[in-house]
Amino acid sequence: MPIFNEEQLMIQDMAKRIAEEKIKPVRQKYDEEGIFPWDIVEEIAKADLFRVFIPVDYEGMVEEGLGITNMCIVTEELSKVCGGIALAFAGSGLGSLPITLYGNDEQKKKYLTPIANGEKLAAFGLTESEAGSDAGGIKTTARKDGDYYILNGTKIFITNGGEAEIYTILALTNPEKGARGASMFIVEKGTPGFEFGKKEDKMGIRASVTRELIFNDAKVPAENLLGKAGMGFIIAMKTFDVSRPGVASQALGIAEGALAETIKYAHQRIQFGRNIMSFQGIQWMLADMATQIEAAKALTYYTAMLADSGQTKDIGYLSAMAKLYASDVAMKVTTDAVQILGGYGYMKEYPVEKMMRDAKITQIYEGTNQIQRNIIATHLVKQATKMNK
């Protein structure tokens, strides 16, 4: 178990209360109908939980570091009950990180403050039809025109798309240079030429909105450029380096929720005259599930705490490990949960089938697990090269 300070324990308790009292009664309905959880967002805001990943200078709660550990705590607790609803919170954390990392003071005051207050959600826009695992394959352009940049292109699969007010968008300011010619912009909802397209009908995380972002001569003030022109790809990769523990914590929470439901069921389900939890075959499955969860938790929070401590030399490598391992654990644990519940596990009356559907996306977004293995392997190759010089 990670060791949290007093403030983090309070954050954990508050998130757990919201999950149990506000999310659990509606999770099945919101999943079935694909409802975006604005009522839950309001509860999270009232509890000041959007402040946990925002610096104190901008009305947040983070005095040191990036608030990654805090973000993971809340995401984990909410995801124990519903991984989809948790994304309204976690997706806003991801969208705000480029501003926290690379924004100037004026940008941070303007955009981080309303996020901290729960007045506005944020979203992150990188993925395109030809730029998924190959993030450098983006086609969206940003042409300088006086005091503005003119954006053209389409982003797909954007979490919080259409609901968020603040977007951090990667676009090419110098297309001839490829990824080295990319820049990061803050784009506000309502910007002329910025519209929303298709809303995706998904297998899981159905209470989270996933939508296209369409830029058709969208006029973005030059002052909304993050960092410098040409830094966009670096900003995106540095963002992922510290955001991936957030995906790991979502996966971790889903797995923990599934284990809790499985233990409850196994204790009550009678077969052959006794509850199935007394059978060694079930006990071994539960033991493996619990062990894998604890290992994922240790790796996730170790990485999050390193990110917050500023020890970021190997953070990309560790973040890839945390995201990879926790999401694989979530898929394994939820699949085993469905298996232990048998026919009931396959029915929507029980939440484990939803948890299994929700778990799958954690192996895919913010870099597929195959990409995470590439990141880890590249780090190991570099280490081996240094050792052999």
Backbone torsions as a table, in degrees:
resi	resn	phi	psi	omega
1	MET	NA	133.7	175.0
2	PRO	-66.8	153.8	179.1
3	ILE	-99.9	113.3	-179.7
4	PHE	-100.0	150.5	174.6
5	ASN	-80.3	178.2	-174.6
6	GLU	-61.0	-41.9	179.7
7	GLU	-64.1	-40.6	-179.6
8	GLN	-68.0	-34.2	175.8
9	LEU	-65.8	-36.7	176.2
10	MET	-66.4	-42.1	177.1
11	ILE	-59.7	-44.3	179.9
12	GLN	-61.5	-45.1	-179.3
13	ASP	-63.7	-40.5	-179.5
14	MET	-66.3	-44.1	179.2
15	ALA	-64.0	-39.7	179.2
16	LYS	-63.9	-39.9	179.6
17	ARG	-64.3	-44.7	178.5
18	ILE	-61.6	-42.3	-179.4
19	ALA	-61.0	-46.3	-175.7
20	GLU	-75.1	-42.3	-172.8
21	GLU	-87.7	-34.3	-173.2
22	LYS	-105.9	-38.8	-174.5
23	ILE	-86.1	-45.1	-174.0
24	LYS	-55.9	-41.5	-178.9
25	PRO	-65.5	-20.6	-174.0
26	VAL	-115.2	-4.0	-170.6
27	ARG	-60.9	-38.6	-178.6
28	GLN	-68.4	-44.1	179.2
29	LYS	-62.5	-45.5	-177.6
30	TYR	-67.0	-34.0	177.0
31	ASP	-67.2	-47.2	-177.0
32	GLU	-66.9	-37.6	-174.3
33	GLU	-98.9	-6.1	-180.0
34	GLY	64.1	42.2	-176.9
35	ILE	-86.1	128.7	174.1
36	PHE	-73.8	133.3	-167.5
37	PRO	-85.6	61.9	-178.1
38	TRP	-61.7	-33.3	178.5
39	ASP	-65.4	-36.2	177.9
40	ILE	-72.1	-38.4	176.5
41	VAL	-56.7	-41.4	178.4
42	GLU	-63.6	-39.2	177.8
43	GLU	-65.9	-41.0	178.0
44	ILE	-63.2	-41.4	178.6
45	ALA	-65.2	-43.8	179.4
46	LYS	-61.9	-30.2	179.1
47	ALA	-84.3	2.5	179.6
48	ASP	64.5	24.1	-176.1
49	LEU	-79.3	-18.1	174.2
50	PHE	-72.4	-12.5	178.7
51	ARG	-79.6	-14.6	-168.1
52	VAL	-70.0	-17.6	178.3
53	PHE	-115.3	14.3	-179.1
54	ILE	-113.0	136.4	179.5
55	PRO	-60.6	151.3	-177.6
56	VAL	-60.8	-30.0	-179.8
57	ASP	-64.8	-14.3	-178.0
58	TYR	-124.5	36.2	175.7
59	GLU	69.5	22.5	174.5
60	GLY	-97.1	-165.5	-176.8
61	MET	-115.9	-1.7	-173.4
62	VAL	-89.2	113.6	179.1
63	GLU	-90.7	-32.7	177.6
64	GLU	-138.7	149.8	178.4
65	GLY	79.0	-161.3	-174.7
66	LEU	-110.4	-1.9	-178.4
67	GLY	76.0	19.5	-178.3
68	ILE	-65.8	-42.7	178.8
69	THR	-61.0	-44.5	177.9
70	ASN	-60.0	-44.7	-179.8
71	MET	-61.2	-40.9	179.2
72	CYS	-64.8	-40.1	-179.4
73	ILE	-59.7	-49.3	-178.6
74	VAL	-66.7	-44.7	-179.2
75	THR	-60.8	-42.5	179.2
76	GLU	-60.7	-48.6	-176.6
77	GLU	-64.6	-43.6	178.9
78	LEU	-66.1	-37.0	-177.1
79	SER	-72.6	-20.9	175.0
80	LYS	-58.7	-29.5	-179.0
81	VAL	-101.6	-43.2	178.9
82	CYS	-155.6	110.3	179.0
83	GLY	-66.3	-27.4	179.5
84	GLY	-72.8	-49.5	179.3
85	ILE	-62.9	-36.0	179.7
86	ALA	-59.0	-25.2	-176.0
87	LEU	-70.4	-23.6	174.6
88	ALA	-58.3	-39.4	176.8
89	PHE	-75.2	-54.5	-174.1
90	ALA	-64.6	-38.8	178.8
91	GLY	-63.9	-33.9	176.9
92	SER	-69.3	-36.2	175.6
93	GLY	-61.5	-45.1	178.5
94	LEU	-62.0	-46.3	-178.4
95	GLY	-63.6	-28.1	-178.9
96	SER	-83.6	-22.1	-172.8
97	LEU	-60.3	-41.9	177.6
98	PRO	-58.8	-33.6	178.9
99	ILE	-71.2	-43.9	178.0
100	THR	-60.2	-41.9	-175.6
101	LEU	-76.1	-41.0	-168.6
102	TYR	-127.3	-2.1	-179.9
103	GLY	-73.1	151.3	171.8
104	ASN	-82.4	175.2	-174.5
105	ASP	-60.9	-40.2	-179.3
106	GLU	-64.5	-43.3	178.8
107	GLN	-63.9	-41.3	-179.4
108	LYS	-65.4	-42.4	178.5
109	LYS	-63.1	-41.3	-175.6
110	LYS	-71.2	-38.5	-170.4
111	TYR	-108.6	-35.0	-179.3
112	LEU	-74.6	-33.1	-178.0
113	THR	-60.8	-50.0	178.0
114	PRO	-67.2	-25.9	174.5
115	ILE	-68.3	-44.9	178.6
116	ALA	-59.3	-40.0	-178.8
117	ASN	-76.4	-5.1	-178.9
118	GLY	74.9	15.1	-179.6
119	GLU	-81.0	-29.3	-178.1
120	LYS	-138.9	144.4	173.0
121	LEU	-96.3	159.3	177.6
122	ALA	-119.3	163.6	177.4
123	ALA	-148.9	157.3	-177.6
124	PHE	-116.2	129.7	-175.3
125	GLY	-122.3	101.9	175.7
126	LEU	-124.0	-49.0	-169.1
127	THR	-61.3	136.5	175.0
128	GLU	-134.0	173.4	-177.9
129	SER	-61.2	-29.0	178.5
130	GLU	-110.9	10.8	-178.0
131	ALA	-138.8	86.5	175.5
132	GLY	-113.4	-94.9	174.4
133	SER	-62.4	-33.4	175.0
134	ASP	-89.2	79.5	-175.6
135	ALA	-63.0	-23.7	179.7
136	GLY	-76.4	-1.2	-178.0
137	GLY	-91.5	17.5	-177.7
138	ILE	-64.4	150.7	-179.9
139	LYS	-117.7	-16.1	179.8
140	THR	-58.8	132.9	-176.8
141	THR	-114.7	156.5	175.6
142	ALA	-135.5	106.6	-176.6
143	ARG	-99.3	127.9	179.9
144	LYS	-70.3	132.3	179.3
145	ASP	-143.3	89.3	-178.1
146	GLY	65.7	-122.6	-179.0
147	ASP	-89.8	13.9	-177.4
148	TYR	-133.2	163.7	165.7
149	TYR	-115.0	139.1	179.2
150	ILE	-104.9	114.4	-175.8
151	LEU	-98.1	136.5	175.3
152	ASN	-138.3	133.7	179.1
153	GLY	145.1	-179.3	-178.1
154	THR	-135.5	132.0	172.7
155	LYS	-103.6	145.7	179.7
156	ILE	-124.5	162.0	175.2
157	PHE	57.6	41.0	-175.5
158	ILE	-92.7	116.3	177.7
159	THR	-65.1	135.4	-176.4
160	ASN	71.4	8.9	-178.9
161	GLY	-58.9	128.8	179.8
162	GLY	89.1	-27.0	179.5
163	GLU	-93.9	-36.1	179.6
164	ALA	-69.8	153.9	176.8
165	GLU	-101.2	-20.5	-173.7
166	ILE	-125.1	127.2	-176.8
167	TYR	-125.8	135.2	171.4
168	THR	-104.3	117.1	-166.4
169	ILE	-121.2	130.8	175.4
170	LEU	-93.4	127.8	-179.1
171	ALA	-146.4	156.9	-178.1
172	LEU	-86.9	117.7	174.0
173	THR	-93.8	-18.3	176.0
174	ASN	-140.0	80.5	-173.3
175	PRO	-56.0	-27.9	-178.7
176	GLU	-64.2	-25.1	-178.6
177	LYS	-90.5	0.1	-179.1
178	GLY	62.7	-134.8	-177.3
179	ALA	-59.4	-31.6	179.7
180	ARG	-72.1	-10.5	177.9
181	GLY	-103.9	16.3	-179.2
182	ALA	-91.1	149.0	177.8
183	SER	-135.1	158.8	-178.5
184	MET	-111.6	133.5	-177.4
185	PHE	-126.2	150.8	168.5
186	ILE	-95.9	121.4	-179.1
187	VAL	-121.2	129.0	-178.6
188	GLU	-91.9	142.4	170.6
189	LYS	-58.5	137.0	-177.3
190	GLY	97.0	-7.0	175.6
191	THR	-60.7	129.4	178.9
192	PRO	-54.8	131.6	-178.9
193	GLY	88.7	-2.9	178.3
194	PHE	-106.9	114.7	-177.8
195	GLU	-131.6	171.5	-179.2
196	PHE	-114.8	136.7	-178.1
197	GLY	-105.3	-137.1	-173.2
198	LYS	-57.6	132.1	170.8
199	LYS	-93.9	123.1	-173.4
200	GLU	-76.7	143.5	175.7
201	ASP	-102.3	103.5	-164.4
202	LYS	-103.0	160.3	175.2
203	MET	-67.6	-46.0	-178.1
204	GLY	-131.4	-169.0	-175.2
205	ILE	35.7	48.3	-171.1
206	ARG	-74.9	-16.8	175.6
207	ALA	-83.3	-2.3	173.7
208	SER	-100.3	134.3	179.1
209	VAL	-84.4	131.5	176.6
210	THR	-124.3	117.1	-168.8
211	ARG	-143.1	157.5	174.1
212	GLU	-74.9	146.0	169.9
213	LEU	-114.0	125.7	-175.7
214	ILE	-116.3	124.7	178.6
215	PHE	-113.2	115.1	-178.6
216	ASN	-125.8	88.6	-173.1
217	ASP	56.4	43.3	178.1
218	ALA	-70.5	128.8	-172.7
219	LYS	-99.4	104.6	-175.2
220	VAL	-110.7	127.5	179.8
221	PRO	-56.8	139.4	179.8
222	ALA	-59.5	-27.5	179.5
223	GLU	-67.7	-10.3	178.9
224	ASN	-89.9	4.6	173.1
225	LEU	-70.5	131.0	177.2
226	LEU	-90.5	131.6	-178.3
227	GLY	64.5	-130.7	178.8
228	LYS	-121.0	158.9	175.0
229	ALA	-59.0	135.8	-178.7
230	GLY	93.6	-7.4	-179.9
231	MET	-92.5	-1.3	-170.0
232	GLY	-57.7	-44.4	-177.7
233	PHE	-66.5	-39.2	176.5
234	ILE	-62.3	-44.0	179.0
235	ILE	-60.3	-44.1	-179.6
236	ALA	-62.5	-45.7	-178.1
237	MET	-69.0	-38.8	177.4
238	LYS	-66.6	-33.8	175.6
239	THR	-63.0	-48.6	179.3
240	PHE	-62.3	-34.0	179.6
241	ASP	-57.5	-35.2	-177.8
242	VAL	-104.0	-13.5	-178.5
243	SER	-88.4	-23.8	-173.8
244	ARG	-63.0	-28.6	170.5
245	PRO	-58.6	-25.2	176.2
246	GLY	-65.8	-42.1	175.1
247	VAL	-64.9	-40.6	178.2
248	ALA	-59.9	-39.5	-179.1
249	SER	-71.1	-32.3	173.9
250	GLN	-63.7	-47.2	178.1
251	ALA	-61.1	-42.2	179.2
252	LEU	-60.1	-46.8	-179.9
253	GLY	-62.5	-42.7	178.1
254	ILE	-59.5	-45.0	179.9
255	ALA	-63.1	-42.9	179.7
256	GLU	-63.9	-41.1	177.9
257	GLY	-62.8	-40.4	179.5
258	ALA	-66.7	-40.7	178.8
259	LEU	-63.6	-42.9	179.4
260	ALA	-60.9	-44.1	178.5
261	GLU	-64.8	-36.3	-178.3
262	THR	-69.4	-43.5	178.3
263	ILE	-62.2	-43.3	178.2
264	LYS	-58.8	-46.4	-179.4
265	TYR	-66.8	-46.0	-176.3
266	ALA	-63.3	-28.8	178.7
267	HIS	-74.9	-28.7	-176.3
268	GLN	-95.3	-27.4	-173.4
269	ARG	-74.8	121.3	-179.4
270	ILE	-101.8	126.8	172.7
271	GLN	-141.4	139.9	-178.7
272	PHE	54.9	33.6	173.7
273	GLY	84.3	4.4	178.3
274	ARG	-151.3	163.0	-178.5
275	ASN	-70.9	147.1	-171.9
276	ILE	-69.9	-14.4	177.3
277	MET	-67.4	-17.6	179.7
278	SER	-81.3	-8.3	-179.9
279	PHE	-84.5	134.7	-175.3
280	GLN	-62.0	-36.8	179.4
281	GLY	-59.5	-40.9	177.2
282	ILE	-70.4	-41.9	-179.8
283	GLN	-58.3	-42.1	-179.5
284	TRP	-65.9	-39.7	177.1
285	MET	-62.8	-44.3	178.8
286	LEU	-64.0	-39.1	179.4
287	ALA	-62.7	-43.1	178.2
288	ASP	-64.7	-42.3	-180.0
289	MET	-60.2	-47.0	-178.2
290	ALA	-65.3	-40.7	-179.7
291	THR	-65.1	-44.4	179.6
292	GLN	-63.7	-38.8	178.4
293	ILE	-63.1	-45.5	-179.2
294	GLU	-64.1	-38.6	177.7
295	ALA	-65.1	-42.3	177.9
296	ALA	-63.2	-39.4	-179.9
297	LYS	-64.5	-43.7	-179.6
298	ALA	-61.8	-45.4	-179.4
299	LEU	-67.3	-40.8	-179.2
300	THR	-62.5	-50.1	-175.6
301	TYR	-77.5	-27.6	172.3
302	TYR	-60.8	-45.9	-179.8
303	THR	-66.2	-44.6	179.6
304	ALA	-60.9	-42.9	-179.0
305	MET	-68.8	-35.2	174.7
306	LEU	-63.6	-42.6	178.7
307	ALA	-59.9	-40.3	-179.4
308	ASP	-74.3	-24.6	-178.5
309	SER	-80.5	-12.0	-177.9
310	GLY	89.3	-0.1	178.4
311	GLN	-85.5	78.1	-168.9
312	THR	-105.5	12.5	-177.6
313	LYS	-56.6	-47.9	-178.1
314	ASP	-108.6	20.2	-170.9
315	ILE	-67.1	-32.7	179.5
316	GLY	-64.2	-40.5	178.7
317	TYR	-65.5	-44.4	-179.9
318	LEU	-71.8	-37.9	177.2
319	SER	-62.0	-40.7	177.0
320	ALA	-61.7	-42.3	177.8
321	MET	-62.0	-45.8	-177.6
322	ALA	-63.2	-46.8	-179.7
323	LYS	-64.3	-45.2	179.4
324	LEU	-60.4	-53.0	-172.9
325	TYR	-69.7	-46.7	-177.0
326	ALA	-63.7	-38.2	-178.9
327	SER	-72.4	-36.9	174.7
328	ASP	-64.5	-38.9	176.4
329	VAL	-63.1	-44.1	-179.7
330	ALA	-59.1	-42.8	179.9
331	MET	-66.4	-42.1	-179.6
332	LYS	-66.2	-46.3	-176.7
333	VAL	-66.1	-44.5	-178.5
334	THR	-68.9	-35.1	175.8
335	THR	-64.4	-42.4	177.6
336	ASP	-67.3	-33.6	177.9
337	ALA	-62.3	-45.6	177.2
338	VAL	-61.0	-40.2	-179.8
339	GLN	-63.7	-43.6	-178.4
340	ILE	-67.6	-37.0	177.8
341	LEU	-75.8	-11.9	176.7
342	GLY	62.2	-134.6	-179.1
343	GLY	-59.1	-36.3	178.9
344	TYR	-65.5	-34.5	179.7
345	GLY	-63.0	-23.5	-178.1
346	TYR	-87.7	-6.7	-176.7
347	MET	-97.7	145.4	-178.4
348	LYS	-69.1	-13.4	177.1
349	GLU	-62.2	-28.8	179.5
350	TYR	-106.4	141.1	-171.2
351	PRO	-77.0	-9.0	-174.4
352	VAL	-68.9	-28.5	177.6
353	GLU	-67.0	-36.4	175.2
354	LYS	-66.0	-41.6	180.0
355	MET	-63.9	-36.0	176.6
356	MET	-64.7	-42.6	178.1
357	ARG	-66.2	-40.6	179.9
358	ASP	-67.4	-35.6	-176.5
359	ALA	-63.2	-33.4	-172.0
360	LYS	-58.4	-40.0	-175.9
361	ILE	-64.0	-26.6	-178.7
362	THR	-66.5	-19.1	175.1
363	GLN	-84.5	-6.0	-171.8
364	ILE	-114.4	-53.5	-171.4
365	TYR	-83.1	165.6	-168.8
366	GLU	55.2	37.4	179.7
367	GLY	98.6	116.4	179.0
368	THR	-58.1	161.9	-179.9
369	ASN	-67.7	-20.6	172.2
370	GLN	-68.8	-40.0	176.1
371	ILE	-65.1	-38.4	178.2
372	GLN	-61.7	-39.3	177.6
373	ARG	-65.0	-35.9	175.3
374	ASN	-61.5	-44.3	179.7
375	ILE	-61.1	-46.3	-179.6
376	ILE	-63.1	-46.0	-178.8
377	ALA	-64.0	-40.4	178.1
378	THR	-59.6	-41.7	177.4
379	HIS	-61.6	-43.6	-179.2
380	LEU	-66.1	-38.7	177.0
381	VAL	-62.4	-43.3	178.2
382	LYS	-62.6	-40.4	177.4
383	GLN	-62.1	-45.3	-179.3
384	ALA	-63.4	-39.2	179.0
385	THR	-62.6	-42.7	178.3
386	LYS	-63.9	-41.7	-177.3
387	MET	-67.1	-28.7	-175.4
388	ASN	-95.1	3.1	179.0
389	LYS	-79.2	NA	NA
